[in-house]
Structures are given as structure tokens and as C-alpha cells.
Amino acid sequence: LPGIARSLRHTAPTTWPIVLTRTPDGFRDWPLLARLANRNPAALTLAHALVPFLSAPDFNEMVTQAKTDEVDEREMLRRLGGALQSSAPPSWQLALALLSAVGEIPSEVLAVALEPEPQAALGLLEPLGLVERRSGGLSVLPALLDAGAIRPLTAQERAELMPAVARRLLTPIESLLSLEPEHADRVLRAHAIFVELGDMANAEPGPDFPRGVIT
């Protein structure tokens, strides 16, 4: 996508102030954003991710309007989150929506359910700080949820992608009768997904849970 590489080159520090080089469309008013967001690190992350999608004039207009409206820190975060959700490409939105729906999960499990473009988006979301890698896998930055930066899965996406994630979680498991300790969390996560989907046939513990995956 145009501007992605440029955005990633502007490595943002974890604390304010952030200094970006001049882009073709001008400078962004980071100092004003810092004051309105009370130097919240999540605001910095969201604003940094917006660089490829929101021009400097549009960014500054949003920040200036927020100042006029006398918004507080939480409202500034919500405006940044709304801007990201509305301007980020569909592949980013889908990757974040699925990861938000399934919670912390190994990256290879998430990737198998996604088409190539959303898969590639995962590789960009992490260096931008929108996705965190922990010992258990990937998870979205918690502040994104409060900021309204992540749309929910559609009914069709949920029906197609969530079962694929659950089945992928269970791929390394050969039998529930000889369950490896490191696989217990995978079984519990898959069970929770099937229950959430109302698929009690596959959620039912037993020798063929879920049907056709574990023998």
C-alpha cells in the first residue's frame, strides 16, 4: 500500500514527543495532539498508524477540531480510533477484527484462516504497535478496543473464520486421552469458540472432539 514503507521508517518512540520528517503533504501537529491526548502512548500509536492513510492537512484538521470541541483524553483516543477504523484498508480491518474476536492466539493459527492480503497485514500491524506478541501468541493492543479502532466481525466472517481458527488450534492434537500439557490451552480455546458459535456438536468433549479433527 502507498505510504506503508514510509510510515514504518518513521520509528516512533514509546514516549512523547514524536518527531517525523516532513512528508510531501506537510507536517503533522504532534505537539497539539500530545496536549489533547495527555501524552497517552496509545494515542501516539494510533496516530503513527494513521500516517499512510490520513494526510497531514486532514490529520491537523481532526486535531484542531478536537481542540475546538475541548475534548478530553478519552475522546481524543476515540477520534483517533474512529479515524483508523474508517481509513485503514479492509485487510487491516479484517485481521484486527479476527484477532480481537479470538483473543491472544499463535500467529500461525490466525493466519491459516485469512486470505493472503490480511495475512500480510499482520506483518505490518506488529511493527506499528497495533498488535502485540506475547508468550502465548499475538493479541491486539488493548487500547484499540477502548478507542473503537476495531470493527466487529460480520456474521458471515464469524461463520467462516472462527471455525477455521478452532480447527487449526486442534491440528497438533492427536488424542484427548494423551493430551500434552502445552496443548490444553488450545483445546479450551477451541471449545470456547465452538460454544460461542452455538456449535455444540463440535464443542462436546469426547473421543471425536471436534468431529473429523481429533481421532
N, C-alpha and C positions, 0 to 999 in steps of 0.2 A: 504494500500500500504506500502511496506517496507520503513522504514525511516520516515514516516509521523509523527508518535508519537515522534520520536527523534527530528524532526525539530520543532515541536510545543513546546517541552520542552526548546528549546533554545530561550527563550523570548528575542526578540530584542528590545533595547531601541529606542526611536524615534530620538535620536541624535547619532552621532558618538562619540567615537569608539564603535564598537560591539565586544564583546568577546565571542567566542564559545569555549566550552571544546573540547579537542582533540577527533576526531572521528576515527574509525578504519582505515580510509584511509588517515589520516594526518590532518594537519592544513590548513586552507584557508588563503590566503594573504589579509586579510581585510585592513591593512594599505595602501597597494598599490591601492586597489580598491577605498578607500576613497580619495586618491590624484587624481586619474584619474577622478572620478565622482564629484570632488569638494564637497565632503561630502553631496551630494544630498540625501535627505531622501527617495526619490523614488528608487534610486539605492540600498539603503540598503534593502528596502522592497523586491525588485526583487531578490536580491542576497540571502536573507534569504529564500525566497520561493524555490530557486533552490537547497537548501541543500539536500533534499531527492533524487533528480534526477541527479545531476551533482557531480561526485566525486571530492574530494579535488584536485587531480592532474589535472583533466580536467578543474576545475574552475581556478586553478592557471595558467594553460596554456593559457586560454582565457584572463585572466588579463595581463599576461606577454606579450602576442601578442598585446594587446591593447596598452601597454606601448611602444612596439617596433614601432607600427604604429603611435604613438604620437596622439592618438585620443583625442578629446575634450569631455566635459561633455555630450553633447547630443549624440555623437556617442557611448560613453560607455553605456548610457542608452539603446540605440537601440540594442547594442550587448547583453546586459542582457535580454532585451525583446525578442529578437530572440531566445536566449537560452531557455527561459521559454516556448515559444510557441512550440519549437521543442521537448522539453524533457518532458513537463508536460503530464500526462495521458489524453486520449481522453475525459474522463468525466469532467475534469477540463476545457479543452479547449471548450467543448460544453457549459458548464454552463456560462463561461465568455463571449462566443460569443453571447449567447441569451440575457444575461443581458446587454451587450453593445448595442445590437440591439434595445432593448425596452426602455433603459434608466432607471431612478430611478423608482422602482416599488415594491409593497409589496411582501415580500418573499413567501407568500403562493400562490400568483398569478403565480410567476415564477416556483415554484416547481411543480405545477399541470401539466405543460407542459413537464416536464422532466421525464425520466426514473429514477428508484431508485438510480443508481450509480451517475449520475450527480446531483441528489438531495442531496445525501450525500456529494458531493464535495463542495456544498455551505457552509456546516457547517465547512469545513476546510479553505476555501478561506477567510472567515471573520477574524478569529484569525491571519492569516498570513498577514493581511493588504491589500490583493488584492481586497477585497470588503468592501465597507463602508456602515454602517447603518445610515440613517438619518431619520428625522421625516416622510418623505414620503415613506420610504422603503429602499431597497438595491440599490446600484449603484456601478459600477466598479471604482477603483482608476483612476482618470483622466490621470495620468501619464502613465498608461498602454497603452493607445491608442497612445500617442506620441512615446512610446518605441517600438511599433509594437509587443506587447506581446499578442495581441488578434487576432485570425483569424476571418474572416467574416463567417457568416452562409453560408452553401451551399444552392443552390436553393431548394433542397428537404427539408432541415431542415427549411428553411424560410417558405415554403408552409405548412409544417406540424405543426410547433411550434407556429408561430406568430398568426394564427387564434385561437389556443387554449388559448394563453395568452389573446387575446382580449375578448374572450367569458368569460373567468374566471374573467376578470375585471368587467364584467357586471352582474355577478351572483347575487350580493346583491340588484340589482336594479329591482324593480317591475314595475315601470311605469315612463316614461319620463314626464308625466303630473304632477307627485308629486315627483319630484327629490329632494332628500335630498342634502343639500349643500356640505356635505363631499363626495358625490358621483359624483359631477360634473367633477372632475378631471379624474375619472375612465371612464366616457363617452367620454371625449375629447381624452384620450389616446387610447381607443378602436377605436374611429373614425379615429384617425391618422394612426393606424395600418392597418385598412381595406383600407384606401385610399392608403397607401404605397404599399399594396398588389394588388391594382387595383380592389379590390372587392367593387365596388360602390353600388351594391345591398344591402350589409350589412352596408356600410358606410352612406347610405341615411337616414337622420333623419326622423323619423316617428313613428307611434304607434307600429310598429313591428321591431324597430331597436335594435339590428340586428335580422333578421328573426329567429324565433324559440327560442330566448333568453328572450326578453322583451315582455310582453303581455299588 
